[in-house]
Amino acid sequence: MKTSSNSMQIEDSCSLLLFAEEGRMFSMLVDHAERFPEASPYLMLTILPFCAITVHDGVIFARKYFGSSLPSDTEDINRLRNRTKSLSADGLSFKDYSDETATVVAELSSLMKNHTGLLGPILNAIQPETSIVYYDGLPILTSYVHARYVEKKHGAGSPLLNEEENRQIGFDIGKAAAVNCVVAKLTGLIAESCKAEEFNAVSRDLHFPRLLAPLASKGVRNEACFFMLSELLTQINSVEALHRSGFFSDLLYLKFQSAALLTAVRSMKSFVNTAMSSPAEFGCTADSIKLLSSTIPRKTRKAIEKTADLRNAFVHYDFPTLVGKKGCNGEPPLAILEKGIQKTVGSSIEEYYAMLQDSAARLSSNIAEAIELPSPTNR
């Protein structure tokens, strides 16, 4: 894991390095947009949820250590960040989640199937409602999951953000990210190469009902359950893709994959515990619920659940709470990180990194096998 020797001296040097590396990430996004404008939309949509997570707590960190006067994140950014937690979000019932997903699917269908006239019904029947984006063959983004992330509160008009509202989210994230970029420059990270490689992703248009069929054949006829599994799969895969492509450093990989895997474990546990009480009510059978539960093996689930405090230290830039102020004072970033990992999961940085990669690969494979999303090329 690479780091900078020229670190600013604050109480929590690990969080400072994390904050600075996110500044380098934002700088790479700007570079990519300038040099690869045609490839940038897929990149920006893929990384957007992680940017929202970053700036939400990053603003608080910047106020504490740098005297920043940045306002708290907007309602749209905060809602986006909260929805990345899927079914594990505080206070979100499966009914609420189902209502949100149903609204999104109906709205996307309405937007895409708008042909009129004599041939309108035929054209609407063959018009795909959704799309999936792939990186190295991995599904990393779907239009329906992204639409839920930026869905507005229920009210008059479309629940989906319009072009101007989407642009405003990017502008607000950019304002907050400016502090990260300054800190990255001060710590020497910007002096390293911020030249991004082209994000080579491909998209495929698909019919949403077709996507539901494989899971239905396994006894799960619940649209929201498919939606949740797609969300968990693409979150895990997008962290992998952003790491492979260089936008996530090793440290950012540890942060965001810890968060994504914990979201997967908690969301699956919430669904299974809720649905098992009355499988038929949730469009499932007892056997199909057990099948879904098996996508996260018990040993893997237990290992990931242990990472909760470490995930919080990453996301909230708060390693002093995890290892104590004395454990942070005067210590280099990776020494603090080593203490945090040792305390929570009892392993070294390298062992934890390997555990995350193994767990992510296992969950990605198991969920993909359950829902059988089409490949980028098969027809």
C-alpha positions, 0 to 999 in steps of 0.5 A: 500500500503506497502512502506519502511521507510528507504528512500534515501533523494532526491527531489522526494521520490515518484519516488525514491520509484517507481524506487526501487520497480522496482528493487525489481520486477527485483530481483523477476524475477531473483529468478523466473528464477532460481527456476522455469525455465520452467515457466519463458518464459511466465512470461518474455514475459508477463512482457517484454513490462513493463520492456522496459517502465521502463528502457527507463526513468529509465536510465534518472532518474539514471543519474540525481540522481545517476550519472549513466553512463548507455547509452540510451536504444537501438533501439530495446528496444525503438521501443518495448516501443513505440509500447506498445502505440498501435495506440496512438503512436505519428505519427502512422497512422492506415495505418502504424499500419495495415501494421505492423500487416499484416507483422507480421501475414504473417511472423508468418504464413510463419514460422509455415506453412512450411511443404513440400512434398506430405502431405505438403498442408494438414499439413499446413492447420491444423497447427496453426499459433498463440498462446495465453497465459492465467493466471487465465483464462485471455488472457495476451499474444498472439504471434502475438501481441508480434511479433509486439512489437519486429518487426524490421524495414522493410528491408531485411530478416525476420522482426521478431527478431531472438533468438540472437536478442531477447536475446540481448534485455534481456541483455540490459534491465538487464544492466539498471535494475542493478541500480534499484536493487542497489537502492532497496537494499539501500532503504531496499526493497531487505531485504523484501522477493523477493521470487517469486511464480511460474507464472502459465500460460498456452498456447493454439495454435490456427488458426488466421483466426478463431480468426477473425470470431467473430468480423467479424460477428459483422460487423468488417472485419478489421484484424488490428482492431482485432489486436488492440483490442487483444493488448489492452485487453492483456495489461490490463490483463497482468497488472492484472496478474502481480499484482495478482502474486506479481511481481507488487506492488500496486505502480507499478500497479498504474503506469502500469495500468494507462498507459495501460488504457490511451493507450486503450482510446487513441487508440480506440479514434484514430481508431473510429475518423479515421474509422467513416469518411469512415467505408467501407474503414476500413472494418466496418459499422457505427454500428460496429464502434459504437459498438467498441466505446461502449467498453469504456463507455463515463464516463470511458473514461473521467475519464481515460483521466484525468489521463494523467499527472499522468501517465506521472509523473509515467512513467517519474519519475517526480512528481515535474512537477506534484505537484511542487518542493515545494510539493515534498521537504521533503515529504514522497512518499505516501504524494507526490502521494496523492497530484498528484492523488488529483490534477489530478483526485480529489481523494485519493490513495485508491479511485484511486486504486479502479477506476483503478481496476473497469475500467480495469475489465470493459474494459477487459470484454467489449473488450473480449465480442467484440472479443470473444477470445477462453477460455484456454480449450474450443475446 
